[in-house]
Amino acid sequence: MIFDYEPGDKVFNPNNKNWGIGQVQSIIKEKVTVNFENAGKKVINAKNIQLEKINE
């Protein structure tokens, strides 16, 4: 499985927009660790939740 984001990218979770903007910390297989401005660090299963990348 290939994702179109990498560590350092800014993303948001469309299912939980109140988490705010997050920065990808690491990607291990389908587990993506993201540090969100309003929710802290979350481990997202990218098979179940499609994060949306913010193009700067």
SULNORNOR-V951172 format. One line per field, one symbol per residue. ss: DSSP state (H for helix, E for strand, - for the rest). phi: phi as a letter, one per 20 degrees, with the letter a starting at -180 (. if undefined). psi: psi as a letter, one per 30 degrees, with the letter a starting at -180 (. if undefined). Layout:
ss=???
phi=???
psi=???
//
This chain:
ss=---------EEE----HHH--EEEEEEE--EEEEEE---EEEEEE------EE---
phi=.ddecbgofebbefecfffnfcdfebccleedecdefdcmecddeffdcefdfdee
psi=kklgllkfkklljffifffaklkkeljjbgjkkkjkeffakkjkjfeekjkkkjk.
//
